[in-house]
Amino acid sequence: MIDSIRDQRWFWDTELVVRARRAGLHVAEVDAFCPGKVEGSSTVDAVREMIAHLYWVAKLRRELDRGGRVPLSSRARRVAGR
C-alpha cells in the first residue's frame, strides 16, 4: 500500500487513508503528540498547499475512478484476514 502513495508532501496521509479504505481495510485513528513550533514563524504557504491539496484530491479521484480497488500485497491481505 505504501508503494502506491504518490505525494511526498502534505497529502500523503490523506492518500494513504483513501487507498486503505478503497482496498477494504479498517482505518483507526491513533493520537500522536506533535510539539508546536518553538521559535520563528511557519514557512508553509497555506494557500499554495491548499491548491496542491485540491490538485492531489482530483488526481487521486481520477486514478481511483479508472482503476477501481487498490490491489493489496500478500502481507496486507493476511493482516486484513483475506
Steps between C-alpha positions, in 0.01 A plus 500: 500500500779744590660442159187637332520840678586772248519821705820585688372800695182574700250277317664159558297420812169584331600289202596208726164507682302518173698216342468284812122551519462429126696179555250400769733549797385633837651840584541603865601838639794498742588806708850638454673790671663755271662789685434841350761720338704662777661790316440690181203494272376225274656470157198313362311692232142409597344618172753309290452185709119529477520523121741204493262302723208565262719393207592172673137432598394537136793290377433221752130502418568464126751222561271302730197552274696346212663218693249389762629339820862528603677162482626374836836336559491143631600624848221760504251231396613281794467792746155583361397134535454433128 
